[in-house]
Amino acid sequence: MASVDQIKSLREKTGLGIHDIKTALDEANGSEEQALELLKERGLSIAAKRAERDTSQGLIETYVHGGGRIGAMVEVNCETDFVARNEDFKTFVHEVVLQVASMKPESVEDLLKQEFFRDPSVTIQDLLTQTIAKIGENIRISRISRFELGE
């Protein structure tokens, strides 16, 4: 039986629903590590199922750093304008633009392979998959651009 503290801990780490976390903990016989793996596998499954859905809504986010010396812009798409206004989606888009500004990816494909600057144990692709699982819609990073004064 999963304890309330375990459920709360995993909810803080993943942002997923209590029912999903409790089910994963029960299947993992109370092991938080195994439950995290189960949740990750399910997240990949959810992302794969949603991959073909059209993403015609979303946000364009900009970030300027270093007294105006570095700037970045990203376009991240989702399925509905409702999700585009969701705080979790907005946070994800902001983290992506910060990643572009700080890590200088050459393309979206390069970006997806990079370690997340806030948590090197996950890649941007992992972060995208987690966000898709959490929000329940297909999300796609469409375009990125980075400028540095004098380049």
Secondary structure by P-SEA (a helix, b strand, c coil): cccaaaaaaaaaaccccaaaaaaaaaaacccaaaaaaaaaaaaaaaaaaaccccccccbbbbbbcccccbbbbbbbbcccccccccaaaaaaaaaaaaaaaccccccaaaaaaccccccccccaaaaaaaaaaaacbbbbbcbbbbbcccc
